[in-house]
Amino acid sequence: MSDSVQIALMPLGKCLAVAPGTRLQDILHRYGVEFPCGGKGRCRGCRVKLLQGDLHLDPDERGILSEQEIAEGWRLACRSRAMVDATIEVAQWEAEILVEHGALSTSGRQGRGVAVDLGTTSMVAQLLDFSSGEVLGVRTARNPQSPYGADLITRLAFADTPEGRAKLVALLRDGVGEMIASLLASEEAAGSGIEAVAIAGNSVMHHFIGGLDTACLARAPFDPLDGRGRSFAAAELGWAIDGDPKVHVLPCLGGLVGGDILAGILATGMHESSELVGLIDLGTNGEIAFGNRDQILCASTAAGPAFEGGKIEMGMQAITGAICSVSALEQGGENGGAEGQLHCHVLGDGEARGICGSGLVDAVAAALDVGWIASSGRILREERVIPLTAPVTLTQLDVRELQLAKAAIWAGAEVLLSELGAMRSDVRTLYLAGAFGNYVSTESARRIGLIRFAEEQVEAAGNTSLLGAKLALLGEELEGEAYASLIEQVRHVSLATDARFQKLFIDETSFAEAE
């Protein structure tokens, strides 16, 4: 047998030389193939198409793929191994990762540093000039843990053994290290070394990058082992960087509210605001904060992965082929006929392959407007599906997943406002953080009850985790008790045992329009 086999990826035009028997799951995640269920063969989200050559057909695949799909060349990447040369079609190749490029005000001190947004799905590193506040270079990458689950719960389950945890820790550290090394080796980064690295991520990423036991985050009451910021020499993480700079991981705020929300508080200026403001990161683990310079309350709520296309039958991330927006048309409009009254926009303007979070929110809002979905969430069409752009449809279970996700977010927000003794009208600005918050239609979000604020109160804040990490770098101190005074302003509210949350959650599953 040859020492390597060649796997050609189309339409990327890339050819990978790998050892015989290599799992496609281990090599394709960096090219955009998703593994939502962590490679357990349950979700079909990792389908690739065999164009030439051969891929070993696992017996389990016959129970997941139809005979017609198999005959057409479809295979599950999580079940396939590269045994001989093959050419496969990888359709999921282009994803937009949210970054911040603007210069920041500085004290003028000399030096450079790297800020890292450590997301569950994607990672961003930026090289920052301390004297000018300018971004000198950017690198983005998919989180290398993604073959072991699209969501945190699946990854925490994989990390339930010492071997599993060690693998995820190594993958994450190596992935961030490679991104920083590539950034520092680039032409735009030419010059002296760096003084420090600042990393902002959720509580689970905080524990993985720090090499901490994650069992505490997999079970109630979900309290982090270490709520403080952590600092390492770069060499401790396996990173060979000139000068061995310090690497600082921003502290968790409590429960599953991580350093990314601390960074968001810095980015929005909540801790210095005289007026009440809010911050919501609409992800699998919805993180919420409301407050001002006097007091900040934060909480996390298990919204599930619907906002990122997870657990949706034809769900996918916001990449090429995803329906990203949907609008209702008058009967007989340009969409007309069999596809009814909805018009869809597909990322890349090609054939639709699935739907991402922003498209899901739009589709349900539009279907409510045209009378295809009742306020209870029940699909009223005889076919019990919502037709979008062929072959993509929404099922009753898809609608239910969105109901649960949006109910969890808004019930959590209501609890925090109640705890503060505040009303919605008291909030000056609600900031929506992250890629989903940046692209979701505020009008659609209000229509389904995901957001219950007036249009003028809501502002897309972009990547507040990355922006906050840069602000931390520009600060004079990152170690020890640098954020002690800010953290003293913050109180974590546990929603898991809060009776108000349970009642509000049930009430908020309805799609009845907000007043």
Buried (B, 14 or more C-beta within 10 A) or exposed (E): EEEBBBBBBBEEEEEBEBEEEBBBBBBBBBBBBBBBBBBBBEBBBBBBBBEEBEBEBBEEBEEBBEEEBBEEBBBBBBBBBBBBBBBBBBBBBEBBBBBBEEEBEBEEEEBBBBBBBBBBBBBBBBBBBBEEBBBBBBBBBBBBBBBBBBBBBBBBBBBEEEEBBEBBBBBBBBBBBBBBBBBBEBEEBEEEEBBBBBBBBBBBBBBBBBBBEBEBBBEEEBBBBBBBBBBBEBEEBEBEBEEBBBBBBBBBBBBBBBBBBBBBBBBBEBBEBEEBBBBBBBBBBBBBBBBBEEBBBBBBBBBBBBBBBBBBBBBBBBBBBBBBBBBBBEEEEEBEEEBBBBBBBBBBEEEBBBBBBBBBBBBBBBBBBBEBBEEEBEBEEEEEBBBBBEEBBBBBEBBBBBBBBBBBBBBBBBBBBBBBEBEBEEBEBBBBBBBBBBBBBBBBBBBBBBBBBBEEBBBBBBBBBBBBBBBBBBEEEBEEEBBEEBBEBBBBBBBBEBEEBEEBBEBBBBBBEBE
